[in-house]
């Protein structure tokens, strides 16, 4: 996809290859289509293409096909409800239109992302978590799965959260995806916590054959609760997705996280190698974090500027 975004040359990009040679050219805007032809994640296509088209010559429309709610990748609801509002703090906006939802193993989903280029990115500071003010979510079924599955996932998740957080109303909507907006069968849940300072955290889970609905709901709830315990201002899945933007931004960005994931360490390694950005990761020294596993990731961004604007 990135090769096509910039009319680049790419060698060795086939299954089984252990080495690629990529020679990029000028990033161009306009309409681009990328189809995984499987349940491969549209959200991962988005992750790789967004930083590029921000520095294109004109606005872009990315037509991405594959899985929207797939394992081993953010669900499209996470991308829309958590990633989008936070990443827009870097000083750009994008629009994400879900045409069709797709699930494992069939895929068949389609998302259209529209965005305009920027001159440069602003640094961000996400270090003040604030207190949790709202918890909401959606539990969905698609295809032949009975609506009761969505209700059971939602109810089990609410019960699990209530045990730990008693003073907040937890609103998880059970949803039957409309037939014309979902391809194949699937079920899952995402739960979002919002804080007084605008931080967002999530827990999510997808149903699999033979796993009962309660278990799926509880898994998402436990993931959310774990992300609220570490004292960070971003959850474990947002960490690594922000690294590339921090590296390209102009100035110093700081985010407070829980334990730094292997994904994040990898993203930092490559951002330093390829973009020559400088990162430091230190244990948080705030009083309230003394008992917690919180870290500050700081980056001196390279101040990438768009030559086309």
Backbone as numpy.savetxt, mean C-alpha at the origin, in Angstrom:
# Nx Ny Nz CAx CAy CAz Cx Cy Cz
6.66 -3.28 -17.40 5.85 -2.07 -17.40 6.70 -0.81 -17.40
7.74 -0.80 -16.59 8.61 0.38 -16.53 9.37 0.56 -17.84
9.76 -0.54 -18.46 10.38 -0.44 -19.78 9.45 0.31 -20.74
8.18 -0.07 -20.72 7.22 0.54 -21.64 6.93 2.01 -21.30
6.98 2.33 -20.00 6.72 3.71 -19.58 7.77 4.67 -20.13
8.95 4.13 -20.42 10.03 5.03 -20.84 10.72 4.58 -22.12
10.03 3.70 -22.90 10.64 3.22 -24.15 12.07 2.73 -23.93
12.29 2.06 -22.82 13.64 1.61 -22.49 13.98 0.28 -23.14
15.21 -0.16 -22.91 15.67 -1.48 -23.38 15.76 -2.39 -22.17
15.25 -3.61 -22.30 15.27 -4.55 -21.17 15.69 -5.92 -21.68
16.75 -6.48 -21.09 17.19 -7.82 -21.46 17.15 -8.73 -20.24
16.86 -9.98 -20.46 16.91 -10.98 -19.39 15.69 -10.99 -18.48
14.60 -10.29 -18.90 13.41 -10.26 -18.03 12.48 -11.42 -18.38
12.96 -12.63 -18.13 12.07 -13.77 -18.32 12.18 -14.72 -17.13
11.18 -15.60 -17.02 11.14 -16.51 -15.88 12.39 -17.38 -15.86
13.03 -17.48 -14.69 14.23 -18.29 -14.56 15.51 -17.48 -14.71
15.39 -16.25 -15.21 16.57 -15.41 -15.37 17.05 -14.91 -14.01
18.36 -14.77 -13.84 18.89 -14.28 -12.56 19.53 -12.90 -12.71
19.45 -12.35 -13.92 20.08 -11.06 -14.14 19.31 -10.30 -15.21
19.12 -8.99 -15.00 18.52 -8.18 -16.06 19.42 -7.00 -16.37
19.31 -6.54 -17.61 19.97 -5.29 -18.00 18.87 -4.35 -18.47
18.78 -3.21 -17.80 17.72 -2.25 -18.10 18.33 -0.90 -18.44
17.98 -0.38 -19.60 18.46 0.93 -20.01 17.26 1.85 -20.21
16.98 2.73 -19.23 15.81 3.58 -19.38 16.04 4.72 -20.36
14.95 5.21 -20.96 14.99 6.42 -21.77 14.08 7.44 -21.09
13.57 8.39 -21.84 12.75 9.45 -21.25 11.36 8.92 -20.83
10.95 9.26 -19.61 9.64 8.80 -19.12 8.54 9.60 -19.83
7.58 8.88 -20.40 6.52 9.61 -21.10 5.15 9.41 -20.44
4.32 10.44 -20.50 2.96 10.34 -19.97 2.06 9.62 -20.95
0.75 9.86 -20.82 -0.21 9.23 -21.72 -0.81 7.97 -21.14
-1.43 7.16 -21.99 -2.13 5.96 -21.54 -1.20 4.75 -21.63
-1.08 4.02 -20.53 -0.27 2.81 -20.50 -1.11 1.66 -19.96
-1.03 0.49 -20.60 -1.75 -0.68 -20.12 -0.74 -1.74 -19.69
-0.99 -2.35 -18.53 -0.15 -3.46 -18.08 -1.06 -4.56 -17.57
-0.89 -5.77 -18.07 -1.78 -6.88 -17.72 -0.94 -8.04 -17.22
-1.15 -8.43 -15.96 -0.37 -9.55 -15.40 -0.86 -10.88 -15.98
-2.09 -10.91 -16.53 -2.74 -12.10 -17.09 -3.01 -13.19 -16.06
-2.79 -12.86 -14.78 -3.03 -13.81 -13.69 -3.65 -12.99 -12.56
-3.57 -13.51 -11.33 -4.00 -12.73 -10.18 -2.84 -11.89 -9.64
-1.77 -11.78 -10.42 -0.65 -10.90 -10.05 -1.20 -9.52 -9.70
-0.62 -8.89 -8.69 -1.25 -7.72 -8.08 -1.15 -6.42 -8.87
-2.29 -5.79 -9.11 -2.29 -4.46 -9.75 -1.64 -3.44 -8.81
-1.71 -3.69 -7.51 -1.13 -2.74 -6.54 0.39 -2.73 -6.63
0.98 -3.88 -6.97 2.44 -3.92 -7.14 2.84 -3.25 -8.46
1.99 -3.37 -9.49 2.26 -2.63 -10.73 2.24 -1.13 -10.44
1.31 -0.74 -9.59 1.16 0.67 -9.22 2.39 1.15 -8.45
2.86 0.31 -7.52 4.03 0.68 -6.71 5.25 0.97 -7.59
5.43 0.17 -8.64 6.63 0.33 -9.45 6.49 1.47 -10.45
5.26 1.75 -10.89 5.09 2.76 -11.94 4.89 4.18 -11.42
4.31 4.32 -10.22 3.99 5.66 -9.72 5.18 6.60 -9.60
6.27 6.17 -8.98 7.40 7.10 -8.86 7.91 7.54 -10.24
7.78 6.67 -11.23 8.24 7.01 -12.58 7.36 8.07 -13.22
6.04 7.82 -13.25 5.17 8.74 -13.99 5.04 10.10 -13.30
5.43 10.19 -12.03 5.48 11.50 -11.37 6.49 12.42 -12.07
7.46 11.81 -12.73 8.50 12.59 -13.40 8.38 12.51 -14.92
7.17 12.22 -15.39 6.91 12.18 -16.84 6.72 13.60 -17.37
6.57 13.69 -18.68 6.42 15.00 -19.32 4.97 15.49 -19.31
4.01 14.55 -19.17 2.59 14.93 -19.22 1.79 13.97 -18.33
0.50 14.26 -18.09 -0.31 13.37 -17.24 -0.37 11.94 -17.77
-0.57 10.99 -16.85 -0.61 9.58 -17.21 -1.92 8.93 -16.81
-2.30 7.94 -17.59 -3.41 7.06 -17.22 -2.88 5.64 -17.30
-2.86 4.96 -16.14 -2.33 3.60 -16.08 -3.50 2.62 -15.99
-3.65 1.75 -16.96 -4.71 0.74 -16.94 -4.09 -0.57 -16.52
-4.35 -0.96 -15.30 -3.66 -2.09 -14.69 -4.61 -3.26 -14.51
-4.19 -4.43 -14.98 -5.07 -5.61 -14.92 -4.42 -6.75 -14.17
-5.23 -7.45 -13.37 -4.73 -8.58 -12.60 -5.56 -8.78 -11.35
-4.90 -9.07 -10.23 -5.61 -9.23 -8.95 -5.68 -7.89 -8.22
-6.86 -7.58 -7.66 -6.98 -6.36 -6.86 -6.92 -6.69 -5.37
-7.32 -7.89 -5.04 -7.32 -8.34 -3.63 -6.64 -9.69 -3.62
-5.29 -9.63 -3.59 -4.49 -10.85 -3.75 -3.51 -11.01 -2.58
-3.07 -12.24 -2.37 -2.10 -12.52 -1.31 -0.74 -11.88 -1.63
0.06 -11.67 -0.60 1.45 -11.22 -0.75 1.57 -9.84 -1.39
0.54 -9.04 -1.26 0.55 -7.69 -1.86 -0.52 -6.88 -1.15
-0.43 -5.54 -1.23 -1.50 -4.74 -0.61 -2.82 -5.03 -1.35
-3.93 -5.04 -0.62 -5.23 -5.08 -1.29 -5.51 -3.68 -1.82
-6.28 -3.58 -2.90 -6.57 -2.28 -3.50 -7.24 -1.34 -2.48
-7.97 -1.92 -1.53 -8.62 -1.09 -0.50 -7.58 -0.45 0.41
-6.49 -1.18 0.66 -5.39 -0.63 1.45 -4.74 0.53 0.69
-4.50 0.30 -0.59 -3.89 1.32 -1.44 -4.72 2.60 -1.44
-6.03 2.43 -1.52 -6.94 3.58 -1.57 -7.12 4.26 -0.21
-7.24 3.43 0.85 -7.64 3.98 2.14 -6.47 4.36 3.05
-5.30 3.74 2.85 -4.14 4.04 3.70 -3.00 4.66 2.90
-2.54 3.95 1.87 -1.40 4.44 1.08 -1.68 5.80 0.44
-2.84 5.94 -0.19 -3.14 7.16 -0.96 -3.11 8.44 -0.11
-3.90 8.50 0.99 -3.88 9.76 1.75 -2.51 10.10 2.35
-1.72 9.09 2.68 -0.41 9.36 3.27 0.60 9.76 2.20
0.64 9.02 1.09 1.65 9.32 0.07 1.38 10.68 -0.58
0.12 11.11 -0.57 -0.19 12.43 -1.15 0.41 13.58 -0.35
0.88 13.28 0.87 1.58 14.31 1.68 2.91 14.71 1.03
3.40 13.89 0.10 4.63 14.26 -0.63 4.36 15.36 -1.66
3.08 15.73 -1.80 2.77 16.87 -2.67 2.27 16.52 -4.06
1.60 15.39 -4.19 0.95 15.07 -5.47 -0.38 14.39 -5.19
-1.23 14.33 -6.21 -2.52 13.67 -6.08 -2.64 12.60 -7.16
-3.36 11.51 -6.82 -3.69 10.57 -7.89 -5.12 10.08 -7.69
-5.67 9.58 -8.78 -7.04 9.10 -8.74 -7.02 7.62 -9.09
-7.78 6.83 -8.33 -7.75 5.39 -8.50 -9.18 4.89 -8.71
-9.46 4.38 -9.89 -10.83 3.98 -10.25 -10.87 2.46 -10.40
-11.57 1.78 -9.48 -11.64 0.31 -9.52 -12.77 -0.10 -10.48
-12.40 -0.57 -11.66 -13.40 -0.98 -12.66 -13.94 -2.38 -12.36
-13.03 -3.25 -11.94 -13.39 -4.65 -11.71 -12.44 -5.20 -10.66
-13.01 -5.93 -9.70 -12.16 -6.58 -8.70 -11.80 -7.99 -9.18
-10.57 -8.38 -8.88 -10.11 -9.72 -9.29 -9.41 -10.41 -8.13
-9.58 -11.73 -8.06 -9.07 -12.51 -6.92 -8.24 -13.69 -7.41
-7.52 -14.29 -6.47 -6.77 -15.51 -6.76 -7.78 -16.64 -7.00
-7.61 -17.54 -7.97 -6.49 -17.64 -8.92 -6.76 -16.99 -10.28
-8.01 -16.51 -10.48 -8.39 -16.07 -11.83 -7.88 -14.69 -12.22
-7.72 -13.80 -11.24 -7.39 -12.41 -11.59 -8.57 -11.75 -12.27
-8.31 -11.04 -13.37 -9.40 -10.43 -14.11 -9.84 -9.07 -13.58
-9.12 -8.55 -12.61 -9.45 -7.23 -12.08 -8.88 -6.13 -12.97
-9.43 -4.92 -12.83 -8.89 -3.79 -13.58 -9.04 -2.50 -12.78
-7.95 -1.76 -12.70 -7.92 -0.49 -11.99 -7.32 0.55 -12.93
-7.91 1.75 -12.94 -7.35 2.83 -13.74 -6.83 3.92 -12.81
-5.53 4.20 -12.91 -4.88 5.21 -12.08 -4.54 6.42 -12.95
-4.97 7.59 -12.49 -4.64 8.82 -13.25 -3.83 9.74 -12.37
-2.76 10.28 -12.91 -1.96 11.25 -12.15 -1.19 12.20 -13.04
-0.93 13.38 -12.49 -0.16 14.39 -13.22 1.25 14.43 -12.67
2.21 14.82 -13.51 3.59 14.90 -13.04 3.80 16.07 -12.08
4.90 16.03 -11.33 5.25 17.13 -10.41 6.64 17.65 -10.76
6.94 18.87 -10.32 8.30 19.41 -10.49 9.25 18.70 -9.54
8.83 18.63 -8.25 9.58 17.80 -7.30 8.69 17.40 -6.13
9.18 16.48 -5.30 8.39 15.98 -4.17 8.80 16.68 -2.89
7.83 16.96 -2.03 8.11 17.54 -0.71 8.47 16.44 0.27
9.34 16.73 1.24 9.64 15.73 2.27 8.45 15.59 3.23
8.40 14.50 3.96 7.31 14.30 4.93 7.86 14.08 6.33
7.01 14.35 7.31 7.36 14.08 8.70 6.18 13.37 9.35
6.33 12.07 9.56 5.25 11.28 10.18 5.80 10.67 11.47
5.85 11.48 12.51 6.46 10.98 13.75 5.53 11.08 14.95
4.40 11.79 14.79 3.48 11.98 15.91 2.22 11.16 15.67
2.11 10.05 16.40 1.02 9.14 16.12 -0.35 9.63 16.58
-0.37 10.40 17.67 -1.67 10.82 18.21 -2.41 9.65 18.82
-3.72 9.84 19.08 -4.50 8.75 19.69 -5.55 8.27 18.68
-5.91 7.01 18.80 -6.87 6.43 17.86 -8.25 7.05 18.08
-8.85 7.57 17.00 -10.15 8.24 17.12 -11.27 7.48 16.42
-10.91 6.57 15.51 -11.95 5.93 14.69 -11.45 4.60 14.15
-12.30 3.59 14.18 -11.95 2.30 13.58 -13.11 1.86 12.69
-12.79 1.63 11.41 -13.85 1.23 10.49 -13.28 0.27 9.46
-14.15 -0.38 8.70 -13.63 -1.31 7.72 -14.71 -1.88 6.83
-14.27 -2.83 5.98 -15.24 -3.51 5.12 -14.86 -4.97 5.01
-15.87 -5.82 5.12 -15.70 -7.27 4.96 -16.49 -7.65 3.72
-15.82 -8.24 2.71 -16.51 -8.47 1.44 -16.60 -9.94 1.06
-17.65 -10.26 0.30 -17.71 -11.52 -0.42 -17.99 -11.19 -1.89
-17.47 -12.04 -2.77 -17.70 -11.86 -4.21 -17.99 -13.22 -4.83
-18.78 -13.21 -5.91 -19.07 -14.46 -6.62 -20.07 -15.30 -5.86
-19.75 -16.60 -5.75 -20.73 -17.55 -5.19 -20.74 -17.61 -3.66
-19.83 -16.88 -3.01 -19.76 -16.99 -1.55 -20.97 -16.32 -0.89
-21.55 -16.99 0.13 -22.75 -16.43 0.77 -22.43 -15.17 1.59
-23.40 -14.26 1.64 -23.25 -12.99 2.36 -22.95 -13.22 3.84
-23.44 -14.34 4.38 -23.20 -14.66 5.79 -21.69 -14.68 6.11
-20.88 -15.06 5.14 -19.42 -15.09 5.34 -18.90 -13.69 5.65
-19.40 -12.68 4.93 -18.98 -11.29 5.17 -19.40 -10.85 6.58
-20.65 -11.19 6.94 -21.16 -10.81 8.27 -20.36 -11.48 9.39
-20.00 -12.74 9.16 -19.23 -13.48 10.18 -17.81 -12.92 10.33
-17.17 -12.59 9.22 -15.82 -11.99 9.30 -15.88 -10.68 10.08
-16.86 -9.84 9.75 -17.00 -8.54 10.40 -17.25 -8.70 11.91
-18.17 -9.58 12.26 -18.53 -9.76 13.67 -17.35 -10.30 14.50
-16.62 -11.25 13.93 -15.48 -11.83 14.65 -14.39 -10.77 14.85
-14.16 -9.93 13.83 -13.15 -8.87 13.93 -13.54 -7.86 15.00
-14.81 -7.46 15.01 -15.29 -6.49 16.01 -15.11 -7.05 17.42
-15.49 -8.32 17.62 -15.35 -8.94 18.95 -13.89 -8.93 19.40
-12.99 -9.22 18.48 -11.56 -9.29 18.79 -11.02 -7.91 19.18
-11.40 -6.87 18.44 -10.93 -5.50 18.73 -11.50 -4.99 20.05
-12.77 -5.32 20.31 -13.44 -4.88 21.54 -12.71 -5.33 22.80
-12.10 -6.52 22.73 -11.38 -7.04 23.90 -10.28 -6.09 24.32
-9.68 -5.40 23.33 -8.53 -4.55 23.63 -8.88 -3.06 23.64
-9.80 -2.65 22.77 -10.17 -1.23 22.67 -11.67 -1.13 22.95
-12.00 -0.71 24.17 -13.41 -0.76 24.58 -14.18 0.53 24.34
-13.46 1.65 24.22 -14.15 2.95 24.25 -14.44 3.52 22.87
-14.21 2.73 21.79 -14.47 3.24 20.44 -15.50 2.36 19.75
-16.39 3.00 18.99 -17.33 2.24 18.17 -16.58 1.68 16.97
-16.69 0.40 16.74 -15.99 -0.23 15.61 -17.00 -0.56 14.52
-16.87 0.09 13.39 -17.87 -0.05 12.33 -17.29 -0.79 11.12
-17.59 -2.07 11.01 -17.12 -2.85 9.86 -18.33 -3.29 9.03
-18.42 -2.74 7.81 -19.56 -3.02 6.93 -19.37 -4.34 6.20
-20.34 -5.25 6.29 -20.29 -6.41 5.39 -20.77 -5.99 4.00
-20.06 -6.43 2.95 -20.36 -6.00 1.58 -20.45 -7.21 0.65
-21.49 -7.21 -0.18 -21.57 -8.17 -1.29 -21.12 -7.41 -2.53
-19.97 -7.80 -3.11 -19.50 -7.08 -4.30 -20.50 -7.31 -5.44
-20.91 -6.24 -6.15 -21.85 -6.42 -7.26 -21.26 -7.33 -8.35
-22.12 -8.17 -8.94 -21.69 -9.15 -9.96 -20.90 -8.51 -11.10
-21.29 -7.29 -11.49 -20.63 -6.66 -12.64 -19.35 -5.93 -12.26
-18.98 -6.00 -10.97 -17.77 -5.31 -10.53 -16.76 -6.23 -9.87
-17.00 -7.53 -10.00 -16.06 -8.50 -9.41 -15.99 -9.73 -10.31
-14.78 -10.18 -10.61 -14.56 -11.33 -11.47 -14.16 -12.51 -10.60
-14.91 -13.61 -10.68 -14.55 -14.79 -9.89 -15.03 -14.68 -8.44
-14.50 -15.56 -7.60 -14.95 -15.67 -6.21 -13.86 -15.22 -5.26
-14.26 -14.57 -4.16 -13.26 -14.18 -3.17 -13.94 -13.65 -1.92
-13.20 -13.60 -0.84 -13.67 -12.94 0.36 -12.49 -12.42 1.15
-12.72 -11.36 1.91 -11.64 -10.76 2.68 -12.15 -9.61 3.51
-11.22 -8.99 4.23 -11.60 -7.92 5.14 -10.43 -6.94 5.30
-10.76 -5.67 5.43 -9.74 -4.68 5.79 -10.32 -3.80 6.88
-9.51 -3.51 7.90 -9.94 -2.66 9.01 -8.92 -1.54 9.16
-9.42 -0.31 9.23 -8.56 0.88 9.29 -8.75 1.58 10.63
-7.64 1.99 11.24 -7.71 2.86 12.43 -7.17 4.23 12.05
-7.91 5.28 12.41 -7.47 6.65 12.16 -7.10 7.29 13.49
-6.11 8.18 13.48 -5.70 8.83 14.72 -5.94 10.34 14.67
-5.79 10.97 15.82 -6.05 12.41 15.96 -5.11 13.26 15.12
-3.95 12.70 14.73 -2.99 13.47 13.94 -3.03 13.08 12.45
-4.02 12.25 12.08 -4.17 11.87 10.68 -3.36 10.65 10.26
-2.82 9.91 11.23 -2.13 8.66 10.88 -3.17 7.58 10.58
-2.80 6.65 9.74 -3.70 5.56 9.35 -2.97 4.23 9.49
-3.68 3.26 10.05 -3.14 1.91 10.25 -4.15 0.91 9.74
-3.70 -0.24 9.30 -4.66 -1.23 8.82 -4.29 -2.64 9.24
-5.31 -3.47 9.25 -5.14 -4.92 9.36 -6.02 -5.51 8.29
-5.54 -6.53 7.58 -6.38 -7.11 6.52 -6.09 -8.59 6.40
-7.02 -9.28 5.76 -6.85 -10.71 5.57 -7.74 -11.16 4.41
-7.33 -12.23 3.75 -8.11 -12.78 2.64 -8.54 -14.20 2.98
-9.77 -14.54 2.56 -10.26 -15.90 2.79 -9.57 -16.88 1.85
-9.42 -18.11 2.34 -8.89 -19.18 1.48 -9.84 -20.36 1.64
-9.81 -21.25 0.68 -10.66 -22.43 0.75 -10.37 -23.20 2.05
-11.43 -23.51 2.79 -11.25 -24.31 4.00 -10.92 -23.53 5.26
-10.78 -22.19 5.14 -10.52 -21.37 6.35 -11.83 -20.69 6.74
-12.28 -20.91 7.99 -13.59 -20.35 8.31 -13.55 -18.84 8.48
-14.70 -18.23 8.29 -14.83 -16.77 8.21 -14.33 -16.08 9.48
-14.64 -16.67 10.64 -14.21 -16.05 11.90 -12.71 -15.88 11.94
-12.02 -16.92 11.48 -10.56 -16.90 11.52 -9.99 -15.76 10.67
-10.61 -15.53 9.51 -10.16 -14.46 8.61 -10.34 -13.09 9.29
-11.52 -12.90 9.91 -11.80 -11.65 10.63 -10.85 -11.40 11.78
-10.56 -12.47 12.54 -9.68 -12.34 13.71 -8.25 -12.04 13.28
-7.81 -12.66 12.17 -6.45 -12.42 11.67 -6.26 -10.93 11.33
-7.26 -10.33 10.67 -7.17 -8.91 10.31 -7.16 -8.03 11.57
-8.03 -8.37 12.52 -8.13 -7.59 13.76 -6.81 -7.65 14.54
-6.23 -8.84 14.62 -4.97 -9.00 15.36 -3.82 -8.25 14.69
-3.84 -8.23 13.36 -2.82 -7.47 12.63 -2.95 -5.98 12.94
-4.18 -5.48 12.93 -4.38 -4.06 13.25 -3.93 -3.75 14.66
-4.33 -4.59 15.62 -3.97 -4.34 17.03 -2.46 -4.36 17.22
-1.76 -5.28 16.54 -0.30 -5.35 16.63 0.31 -4.05 16.11
-0.28 -3.51 15.03 0.25 -2.27 14.46 -0.05 -1.05 15.32
-1.02 -1.17 16.22 -1.32 -0.05 17.12 -0.47 -0.12 18.39
0.14 -1.27 18.65 0.93 -1.43 19.89 2.33 -0.86 19.80
2.94 -0.86 18.60 4.37 -0.55 18.52 4.70 0.94 18.66
3.69 1.80 18.62 3.97 3.22 18.84 4.41 3.99 17.60
4.57 3.30 16.48 4.95 3.98 15.23 3.80 4.80 14.67
4.11 5.65 13.68 3.09 6.49 13.06 2.65 5.93 11.70
3.29 4.84 11.27 2.86 4.13 10.06 2.82 2.64 10.40
2.00 1.89 9.67 1.96 0.45 9.95 3.07 -0.28 9.20
3.21 -1.57 9.48 4.37 -2.31 8.94 4.34 -2.41 7.42
3.16 -2.25 6.81 3.09 -2.38 5.35 3.27 -1.07 4.61
3.09 0.04 5.32 3.30 1.33 4.67 4.78 1.70 4.66
5.49 1.28 5.71 6.93 1.56 5.84 7.69 1.51 4.53
7.72 0.31 3.94 8.58 0.12 2.77 8.05 0.84 1.54
6.73 1.09 1.50 6.15 1.75 0.33 6.50 3.24 0.28
6.91 3.82 1.41 7.24 5.24 1.44 8.71 5.52 1.12
9.55 4.49 1.19 11.00 4.68 1.07 11.41 5.36 -0.24
10.90 4.88 -1.37 11.29 5.45 -2.67 10.92 6.93 -2.75
9.77 7.31 -2.20 9.34 8.71 -2.25 10.21 9.59 -1.34
10.58 9.04 -0.18 11.49 9.76 0.71 12.84 10.00 0.02
13.29 8.99 -0.72 14.59 9.07 -1.40 14.58 10.14 -2.49
13.44 10.28 -3.18 13.37 11.22 -4.31 13.02 12.63 -3.88
12.46 12.79 -2.67 11.96 14.10 -2.22 13.11 15.08 -2.00
12.73 16.35 -1.89 13.70 17.41 -1.70 13.73 17.78 -0.22
14.77 17.40 0.51 14.84 17.72 1.94 14.81 16.47 2.80
14.68 16.68 4.10 14.76 15.58 5.07 13.36 15.07 5.42
13.14 13.76 5.23 11.89 13.12 5.64 12.15 12.25 6.87
11.15 12.19 7.75 11.29 11.33 8.93 9.98 10.57 9.14
10.07 9.27 9.35 8.88 8.51 9.74 9.19 7.67 10.98
8.21 7.59 11.87 8.36 6.72 13.04 7.64 5.41 12.74
8.34 4.31 12.95 7.80 2.99 12.61 7.90 2.05 13.81
7.26 0.91 13.69 7.52 -0.20 14.60 8.79 -0.88 14.12
8.99 -2.16 14.47 10.18 -2.87 14.01 10.34 -2.73 12.50
11.57 -2.46 12.05 11.82 -2.21 10.63 11.81 -3.55 9.89
10.94 -3.66 8.89 10.76 -4.94 8.20 11.89 -5.20 7.20
12.01 -6.44 6.78 13.01 -6.82 5.78 12.72 -6.11 4.45
11.42 -5.95 4.13 11.04 -5.21 2.92 11.61 -3.78 2.97
11.49 -3.15 4.13 11.95 -1.77 4.28 13.48 -1.70 4.19
14.16 -2.66 4.84 15.62 -2.68 4.76 16.07 -2.85 3.30
15.35 -3.68 2.55 15.67 -3.91 1.14 15.44 -2.63 0.32
14.30 -1.98 0.58 13.98 -0.75 -0.15 15.03 0.32 0.12
15.46 0.43 1.38 16.51 1.41 1.74 17.82 1.07 1.02
18.17 -0.20 1.03 19.42 -0.64 0.37 19.44 -0.18 -1.09
18.34 -0.43 -1.80 18.33 -0.09 -3.23 18.18 1.41 -3.48
17.46 2.09 -2.59 17.33 3.55 -2.75 18.69 4.21 -2.56
19.47 3.67 -1.64 20.82 4.22 -1.41 21.75 3.88 -2.58
21.65 2.65 -3.08 22.50 2.22 -4.19 22.19 2.99 -5.47
20.89 3.08 -5.79 20.50 3.59 -7.10 20.26 5.09 -7.12
19.72 5.63 -6.03 19.38 7.05 -6.03 20.39 7.88 -5.25
21.30 7.21 -4.58 22.30 7.90 -3.76 21.67 8.73 -2.62
20.48 8.33 -2.18 19.87 8.97 -1.01 20.56 8.42 0.24
20.48 9.17 1.35 21.11 8.73 2.59 20.04 8.47 3.65
20.04 7.27 4.21 19.06 6.92 5.24 19.75 6.62 6.57
19.08 6.97 7.67 19.53 6.48 8.98 18.31 5.87 9.68
18.56 4.78 10.41 17.50 4.14 11.19 17.96 4.08 12.63
17.20 4.74 13.52 17.59 4.77 14.94 16.40 4.40 15.80
16.70 3.83 16.97 15.63 3.55 17.94 15.06 4.90 18.40
13.73 4.96 18.53 13.10 6.22 18.94 13.50 6.57 20.37
13.85 7.84 20.59 14.30 8.24 21.92 13.19 8.93 22.73
11.97 9.03 22.15 10.85 9.65 22.89 10.54 8.87 24.16
10.19 9.64 25.21 9.85 9.03 26.50 8.80 7.93 26.33
7.71 8.31 25.61 6.56 7.38 25.55 6.89 6.11 24.78
8.04 6.09 24.07 8.41 4.90 23.30 9.39 4.00 24.05
9.75 4.40 25.26 10.77 3.66 26.02 10.44 2.17 26.10
9.16 1.86 26.35 8.76 0.46 26.52 8.40 -0.20 25.19
8.44 0.61 24.11 7.96 0.10 22.81 9.11 -0.12 21.83
8.80 -0.86 20.77 9.81 -1.15 19.75 9.63 -0.17 18.60
9.95 1.12 18.84 9.72 2.15 17.82 11.04 2.70 17.28
11.04 3.02 15.99 12.24 3.48 15.30 11.94 4.74 14.49
12.98 5.54 14.27 12.85 6.70 13.37 13.69 6.42 12.13
13.03 6.42 10.97 13.75 6.31 9.71 13.85 7.72 9.13
15.09 8.17 8.94 15.30 9.52 8.43 16.01 9.42 7.08
15.64 10.31 6.17 16.25 10.27 4.85 16.56 11.67 4.34
17.77 11.84 3.87 18.11 13.06 3.15 17.83 12.76 1.68
16.70 13.30 1.19 16.29 12.99 -0.19 17.20 13.66 -1.21
17.17 13.17 -2.44 18.08 13.68 -3.48 17.51 14.91 -4.19
16.24 15.25 -3.90 15.65 16.44 -4.54 15.55 16.27 -6.04
15.09 15.11 -6.47 14.89 14.84 -7.90 13.96 15.90 -8.51
14.38 16.50 -9.62 13.50 17.47 -10.27 13.11 16.94 -11.65
11.89 17.28 -12.04 11.35 16.82 -13.30 11.89 17.71 -14.43
12.70 17.16 -15.32 13.33 17.98 -16.36 12.31 18.49 -17.40
11.14 17.86 -17.40 10.13 18.21 -18.41 9.26 19.41 -18.01
9.29 19.79 -16.71 8.37 20.82 -16.26 9.11 22.14 -16.01
